[in-house]
Structures are given as C-alpha cells and as structure tokens.
Amino acid sequence: NAGVTQTPKFQVLKTGQSMTLQCAQDMNHNSMYWYRQDPGMGLRLIYYSASEGTTDKGEVPNGYNVSRLNKREFSLRLESAAPSQTSVYFCASRVHRDTEAFFGQGTRLTVV
Amino acid sequence: DAKTTQPNSMESNEEEPVHLPCNHSTISGTDYIHWYRQLPSQGPEYVIHGLTSNVNNRMASLAIAEDRKSSTLILHRATLRDAAVYYCILNSSGGGADGLTFGKGTHLIIQP
C-alpha cells in the first residue's frame, strides 16, 4: 500500500499564481485533511472532509479552496498565492474521527 | 478545544527508557489522548492512543493518570531513530470540529 500520496513534493510559485496540491489515499478512509506547517510550529488545519461530498473549514482556511473529488482524492487549491502561504503542506486521512491518522510526506511550497 | 502542555525539549541517552509527559487538565470525557511523532523532514506518524486505561503497542506505552489530567508516553529503549518531535493531542470523539490540533510538541534528543 502506498498510504497517503502527495504531489508535487516541491513547488515554487510567484505571487499571484495559482496551483493545486493533490492528495490521494488508498486505505479506503472516509476522512481527509489538509494541514500547513510553518517553521518551528505545529501543524494547523486548513480544511477537512469528513466523508465524500462534504468539506469544512479548519483553523486557517483563508486563501484556500478544497475539493473532495472522490473517496480517494482531496485537493487543495491556492487561487492567488501570497508569500504568507509559504509553508509545508501535509495531507492526512483516517477511517473516521476516532481513529489514528496517516500523513503524507508533505509538499514544500515557496511563494516569491 | 481542549489543550495540552508539553515540555519544549527533552534529552535522553540511547538504549535507555524515555518518559515524555503531557498535561491536559481540561480534558473531557469524550477526548482520546493521541500521540504522534514527526521525524525531520517527514510527515507526522501515529504512535499510540488511549482513553482511560494504559495502552501498549510495538512502538511505545501510554500511561494515563487516574483522573485523566495527565499522561506519559514511554519509549522503553530509545534509539537514535526515535529522535523526533512528539505531539500529545486530545482527539474528541464527540461533536464539534474534526481534525487534530497540534501544539509545538516536545523535541526529543537522543545522545549516543
């Protein structure tokens, strides 16, 4: 099993550009999550999807949109990137909210 | 959200046991205690979780105080590969927002 796969692993954007971060899991999990991690900090929740067809805002949703494409895939879109969005982005999934979460390896995004 | 308090850093010697403390005095009855760790340049990795009773798995043990206001993650015999940031997180199985709330965690340093 691949677990949680994120693409790309690295990306450099110019201010104002848009991009979509992709996440896929092969564990048949219901819940999926997007986090960001700034240097020296813990992870902060951007958006989550408790089940296919639903999405909800987390702690820091401004400047982002998400799509739960199907049960496997949950994408994160930056419509107009800003330097403040420079961060490492992690996708995670789990069966449901009571169970352990599995994380991807992260996408390191730099906005210049 | 119920919060946790952990020491910023701890140091231990290789092949010795490590006890990582966590205080969670505002824990509610539906909160599970989860532990994750994050190795350098990787996504977080699930370690263990529990509700009321002590728990053991192949990675670690979790000792939960009788009043549930504190817990301790125990690594029985630390190796250099255990050097990581360890996060103690309260995961609510009740209503409210989904997702794991990460603090800054404890940076565990293992000396050879």
Interface residues (C-beta under 8 A of the other chain):
Chain A: V4 S31 Y33 Y35 G40 M41 G42 L43 R44 L45 Y48 A50 D56 G58 E59 F90 A92 R97 D98 E100 A101 F102 F103 G104 Q105 G106
Chain B: Y32 H34 Y36 S41 Q42 G43 P44 E45 Y46 H49 Y87 N91 S92 S93 A97 D98 G99 L100 T101 F102 G103 K104 G105
